[in-house]
Amino acid sequence: AFWYLMGYQIGGPFYMGLCSWIKEKAGGRKLYCLSRDGYNLTRVMKKFGMDHCIYLYASRRALLLPAIDRLGEKELALLPPYSCGQTVGEVLDYLNLEGITDADLIRQGFSADTDVIRTKGDIARIKKVYVEKESEILKQCAKERMNLERYFRSEGLFGREALFFDS
């Protein structure tokens, strides 16, 4: 009963209102929904008669790294960790950064990539690792940008107006 009521009383009305609003704002333009959260939305939008709603196999992360072509203060703020609780290794895996070694982490006071990020100071120390390894990070960002461009071309995204949605 809980899940039925969750869908019927909460999820259903939420999706109906959201889809109605999106359809109005899209005004007939193509809408691309990002991975995971966009899956159900794309399916519901098609029921609203919005056949130009397309599911992309690209997450928020897939758009984050390609957008970085320098490593200034603004770009560092965009990079994880965003909060405490993850290990250093989980953050580096998320970014697919292989060029950062244990020695790089130790220089910033971590004992290993298994250290848990517990404080804002830990977050700041990871950002210092990023600054030290700027060329590695920018190389990964360029690689991600090339892959995303290739994918977007295959989806016919270039040369037209498109809206993106990510919840």
N, C-alpha and C positions, 0 to 999 in steps of 0.2 A: 504494500500500500504506500510506503514511503516514497519509492521511486516513481510510482504512478502519479502520486500527488505532486511530487517535485516537478515532473514533466508537465502535468496538466495545469497546475496552479502557478508555477514559477517559470520553468523553462519555456513552456509553450507560449505564454503571453509575452515573455521577454523576446523570444525569437520573432514572433509576429510583429511586435512593435519595432524591433531593430530592423527587420527586413523591409518593412513598410517605409521606414525612414531612409534606409540605404537606397531603395528603389527611387524614391523621390529625389534624393541628392544626386544619384548617378545620372538621372535624366537621359537614359538611353546609352550612355557611354559604357565601354567595357569596364568591368570591375574584376580585379584579380585579388583573390583571397589567399593569404599566406598559409603555409603548412600548419597542421594540427588544428588550431582553433577555426581555421577557415573551411575545414572539411564539411562539418555539419551546416555551416552557413551557406556554402555553395549549393548543397543539396536542397536546402529550404528555399533559397533564392530561385532556383529552377522551378519550384512549385508556385512561386509568385509570378512565373512567366518571364523571369529575367534570364534568358538563355545565354546572354552575353556575360554571365558571371562565371569566371574560370578559376579553377583551383590550381595554385602554383605549388610545385614541390620545392619551395624555398621558404625557409624560416626567417625570423627576425635576425638571427645570427648570420644567415646567408646574405643579408643586405647590409649588415653592420660592417664587416671587415672590408668589403669592396669599396665602401665609401671613404676609407681612410687612406690618404696618400701622403700624409705627414703625421708626425707624432707630437703635436702641441698639447697644450693644457686641455683644450676642448675634446680632442681625440682620446686622451688618456681617461677623461671622465666617462667616455662611452664604453671603455673596455672594462670587463669584469675583473675582480669580483664586485658585485653591487651590494652585497650584504655579507654578514658573517655566517659561518657554519660549514662552508665547503672546505675541502682540502686544497692546497696549492696545486696538486696534481690534477684535480678535477677542473680547476679553472684553466690550466694550461691545455688539458685535453679538449675542453670546450672550444678553445681557440685554435686547436690543432697546431700548437707551437712545439715543434720538435727540437729547435735549436737552442733551447734553454736547458742548461745542464745543472746538476746538483751544485757544482762550484758557483754558478751564478746565484743560486738560491742561498747558499751558505754565506756569500759576500753580503747579502742583505739581512742576515741573521736567522734564516730558516735552517733547520737541521736536515730536512729532506722534503720531498714533494708530498709526503704524507702528513705534514704539519697542517693542523686545522686553523683556518683564518678566524680569529676570535675577536679582534679589535679593529678600530679604524686605523690604528698604527700598522697592523698587519696588512691591511688593504694598501696603505701608502707604500709599504715596503715592496709589495708586488708591483706597484706602478713604477717604482725605482728600477726593478728588474727589467720592466718593459723599456724604460729609457735607455738602460745599458745595452739592451739587445734590439735597439731601434731598427737596425738594418734587417735583422731576422724577421721582425714583425712586419715591416713594410714589404719585405719579399713575400711573405705569406698573404698579405693583403692584396698585392698585385696578382698573385696566383688566383686568389678567390675572385677578384674582379674579372679576370679573363674567363673563368668558369661561369660566372654569373652572366657576363655578356653573351657567351655562347648559348647558354640556356635561354636567355631572354630573346635572342635572335630566333631560336628554334620555336619559340612561342609567338613570334610575330609582334613583339612588344615595341620595337623601335620604329620611329616615324609616325606614331599615333598617340593620341591622348589616352591615358589610362589612369584609373584610380586603383589604389591599393588599400586593402583593409586587413588589419591585424588587431585582434582583440587583446 
